[in-house]
Amino acid sequence: MLKLAPPAALLALALGALPVQAEPAADALFWGGPIHTGAQASPTAQAVAVKDGRIVFVGDRAGAEALRGAETQVVDLGGAALFPGFVDGHAHLRGIGERELTLNLEGSVSAAQAMERLAEHLKTAPAEGTVVGRGWIETGWPEGRFLNRQDLDAVAPDRPVLLIRADGHALVANSAALAAAGIDATTTAPEGGEILKDEDGAPTGMLIDNAMGLAAKLNTRPSEAQKLAAYRAAFAVETRYGWTGVHNMSVDFADVPLLEAMAAQGQAPMRVYNAVDLESAGPLLKSGPRPGSDGRIVTRAGERVKLRPKEYDVLAYLARNAGKVLGHVDLLKTVWGAGHLHDVQYLRVVIGQLRHKLEKDPAQPALLVTEPGIGYRLAT
């Protein structure tokens, strides 16, 4: 008895007899490990295909095999996981690039090492002008404190030096820079900023947030060529870390067309979401969001540093809750309000200066840090 093939099989045979328009071959195929899509409906896949720098297929291995050509690169993950691109949620791109092109203090393990790097940099730095460095952060330093003007004066007593903290929200200036900027014990910090002072009322050299603007005149504004070089260096750093996108904060609006031009010329290897400094955001507020021609450079947000409470606000709240462990969110919600939950980095600055003051005065309570995680409490 003759068996008839199922209709589906006959259809497949018929289609196979006809000329089929093949999909263009992929440039690269990835398989051989768990592939996470980030899509709730299909959280994992077996393979990914890429063409002209874009993902063109996510699915099973058979579907990817159909896109394999003679020139296709095949990447066997060997059991390693593949994820969607990670986004750096808060960075200052131009500052990162400028750090790479000037005095890079990133990775300094102590105040002493940071000063050694400054001394080495001065050997080859131009003889005139302000010396600018970036990237230091005191977290984990054996000195347990911020840099101060005395640290810098010991290495560079005669010329202005500005060293910007890794987060971009504070800098330390030496005595020459403070004098050149006209900052002394009588100087009032602008709204949204703070000038840290010692027990005698003299500036320590630390300028926080908007107070950094008091020293801005000492740092020559970069040219378009210097900005371009800085952004190129920043892109190299970010992509080396594996970021595929970045939220670029406190952006000078004048830099937006430059970034858009870099994208148009194929010089922006990652997606950039710009949050413009509101002081320069007039054109953006007037024109509305700038999505960019291909969505690679998007500018639709503004950032403004608001007035924040100082260490005595934190101390008062901790004192009212002596013995209770309070984490970042507890402090931010209660002292700052729910609208400032993003200000964890500033809270660390305040806590750091508060701890420094308490440790210097035996009559004051001790500020303890608890683990795991980070929580704060006053010793009872």
Summary of the structure (lengths in Angstrom):
residues: 380
radius of gyration: 27.4
end to end distance: 94.5
largest distance: 107.6
contacts: 1081
relative contact order: 0.08
helix: 36%
strand: 26%
